[in-house]
Amino acid sequence: MRTALSDEFGLDLSLFAFNYQPDVVIEVCKAGGLGVLGAVRFTPAELREAIEYVEANIGGRPYGVDVVMPAKTLAVAGMEVDEMHDMLEKMIPQEHKDFVERVLDQHGVPKLPADAEQGRDLLSWNDTEARQQVDISLDRPDVVLIVNALGPPPKDVVGEVHQAGKKVAALVGRKDHALKQVANDVDIIVAQGTEAGGHSGDVATMVLVPEVVDAVGGRPVLAAGGIGNGRQVAAALALGAQGVWTGSMWLNTVECAQPEAMYRKFANATSSDAVRSRAYTGKPARQLRTAWTEAWDDPANPDPLGMPLQYMLCAEAQDRIRRAGKEELMGTPIGQLVGSFAEVRTVAEVIASLKEEYARTVAALPSLPAPAAV
Ligand SMILES: Cc1cc2nc3c(=O)[nH]c(=O)nc-3n(C[C@H](O)[C@H](O)[C@H](O)COP(=O)(O)O)c2cc1C
């Protein structure tokens, strides 16, 4: 599972893994892949702490950081975060707040206790905090890759990353988006099909990967969306990718430290239970179907708001749902792979079986039908 791209990063496996739990990132790196720490849920100060924890446990191995700089958002570039928060909060209609309360009432979700700590409702998917996160990451010699989701990273950010001697990757769901990334001098294109967990387009991985490989003039492409076992890795490389970018498969690991109820929900879900909905962030994102997504996806109810208002509107509700343990409302971004999740395993076990299946798959290739003689 080595390619020219993984050799460039000094990896044993061309396996790139997105997760927001530092322990998952550490274990992927120890097993020979590149763990990439999702930063959007962290404040810049929390990211610094998480990075220090990763570096204390990773034995000097390289790793990456993923930020979210949306091309289209209601957040304003360069504005102070508190000021931006106040401005955005005023944009949330009362009708939507009432609807949230109605759904919570219907499911018997209690209010937060009076002494509950206020959670974060504006995540770091705004230019101000994402730029601070990039700067923090660029100061760390072992960060070798900065990844961006939701559009081309600003050109000056790409320049800064290159100046620091590091590489930039970006996620795309369409060929024309890939061409925009190339124009912005992004080094690695992550072609992410609709099967993927989180924000996704509507083109399938099988169609998107070769389309993007052919379009980007030799830039390395990572295949993403629905890749979680050795056969899928072999297929991705056969489509012309130089490696795989994975997300959902790590959610069912010990190190991801999910609530027990979530592991139970994964075990009972089918691939069709990973729906593309605007309920979570306001942009279409694949996630577990729940009574919450069903309520937002019902045309009789208010339309989800734009990003980042929808998350702001629902953050406290999500906190209440978790505290109350209301399983029918508990969700997470997740891809269609959820239908094939089996028992919860450690990251090391998952990677060992992926490698073993990859080896078996490649060994069996000569048994495919021979090409017709020409
Ligand atoms: C829980 C979850 C959160 C995600 N959050 C982000 C994110 O913050 N930034 C990002 O670039 N991609 C994010 N993604 C998408 C992943 O980076 C990756 O592209 C996707 O999971 C690949 O498809 P798969 O889910 O089928 O493996 C997220 C995915 C999941 C499952």
PDBQT file of the ligand as one rigid body, heavy atoms in Angstrom, charges set to zero:
ROOT
HETATM    1  C1  LIG A 401     -17.779  12.706  11.786  1.00  0.00    +0.000 C 
HETATM    2  C2  LIG A 401     -17.178  13.312  10.562  1.00  0.00    +0.000 A 
HETATM    3  C3  LIG A 401     -16.752  14.630  10.604  1.00  0.00    +0.000 A 
HETATM    4  C4  LIG A 401     -16.139  15.189   9.483  1.00  0.00    +0.000 A 
HETATM    5  N1  LIG A 401     -15.671  16.468   9.567  1.00  0.00    +0.000 NA
HETATM    6  C5  LIG A 401     -14.855  16.926   8.589  1.00  0.00    +0.000 A 
HETATM    7  C6  LIG A 401     -14.133  18.146   8.766  1.00  0.00    +0.000 A 
HETATM    8  O1  LIG A 401     -14.250  18.835   9.786  1.00  0.00    +0.000 OA
HETATM    9  N2  LIG A 401     -13.277  18.515   7.780  1.00  0.00    +0.000 N 
HETATM   10  C7  LIG A 401     -13.093  17.743   6.653  1.00  0.00    +0.000 A 
HETATM   11  O2  LIG A 401     -12.247  18.085   5.804  1.00  0.00    +0.000 OA
HETATM   12  N3  LIG A 401     -13.794  16.621   6.447  1.00  0.00    +0.000 NA
HETATM   13  C8  LIG A 401     -14.639  16.172   7.393  1.00  0.00    +0.000 A 
HETATM   14  N4  LIG A 401     -15.296  14.991   7.226  1.00  0.00    +0.000 N 
HETATM   15  C9  LIG A 401     -15.135  14.248   5.957  1.00  0.00    +0.000 C 
HETATM   16  C10 LIG A 401     -13.878  13.371   6.004  1.00  0.00    +0.000 C 
HETATM   17  O3  LIG A 401     -12.725  14.187   5.971  1.00  0.00    +0.000 OA
HETATM   18  C11 LIG A 401     -13.791  12.414   4.804  1.00  0.00    +0.000 C 
HETATM   19  O4  LIG A 401     -13.680  13.134   3.601  1.00  0.00    +0.000 OA
HETATM   20  C12 LIG A 401     -14.954  11.461   4.678  1.00  0.00    +0.000 C 
HETATM   21  O5  LIG A 401     -15.282  10.925   5.927  1.00  0.00    +0.000 OA
HETATM   22  C13 LIG A 401     -14.559  10.329   3.710  1.00  0.00    +0.000 C 
HETATM   23  O6  LIG A 401     -15.593   9.462   3.435  1.00  0.00    +0.000 OA
HETATM   24  P1  LIG A 401     -16.008   8.229   4.397  1.00  0.00    +0.000 P 
HETATM   25  O7  LIG A 401     -16.770   8.887   5.499  1.00  0.00    +0.000 OA
HETATM   26  O8  LIG A 401     -16.840   7.376   3.538  1.00  0.00    +0.000 OA
HETATM   27  O9  LIG A 401     -14.726   7.592   4.848  1.00  0.00    +0.000 OA
HETATM   28  C14 LIG A 401     -15.974  14.423   8.286  1.00  0.00    +0.000 A 
HETATM   29  C15 LIG A 401     -16.438  13.118   8.253  1.00  0.00    +0.000 A 
HETATM   30  C16 LIG A 401     -17.042  12.542   9.364  1.00  0.00    +0.000 A 
HETATM   31  C17 LIG A 401     -17.519  11.116   9.268  1.00  0.00    +0.000 C 
ENDROOT
TORSDOF 0
